[in-house]
């Protein structure tokens, strides 16, 4: 991970590089902690986080962290996120 990859990113952005090039559990926990710093979720003020069904998002450590901090995780069914993500779809206006 180099600073060049974050050039022009919003202030407070972080970047992580993983040798496999795929998200792993340790990196997702780091990302979750960064996410929590900005959304300030709590048990009283929950935040919904919609994720794909990647294995790194479905670990006991992630689930425990989310419950402790009031982050409600909604995991999309496997192999369907491309059909449900609004930015992956378009329509023509007549």
MOWOWO-V758501 format. One record per pair of residues at least 12 apart in sequence whose ideal C-beta (glycine too) atoms are under 6 Angstrom apart, sorted by the first residue. I is the first residue (numbers start at 0). GAP is how many residues later the second one is. D is the distance in whole Angstrom. If there is no record, write none. Layout:
i = <I;I>
gap = <GAP;GAP>
d = <D;D>
//
This chain:
i = <0;0;13;22;23;24;24;27;28;31;35;40;40;40;41;42;45;45;46;47;48;48;49;50;51;51;52;52>
gap = <14;16;20;33;32;31;34;28;32;33;33;28;29;30;28;27;24;26;24;24;22;24;24;24;24;29;22;25>
d = <5;4;5;4;5;5;5;4;6;6;5;5;4;5;5;5;4;5;5;5;5;5;5;5;6;4;5;4>
//
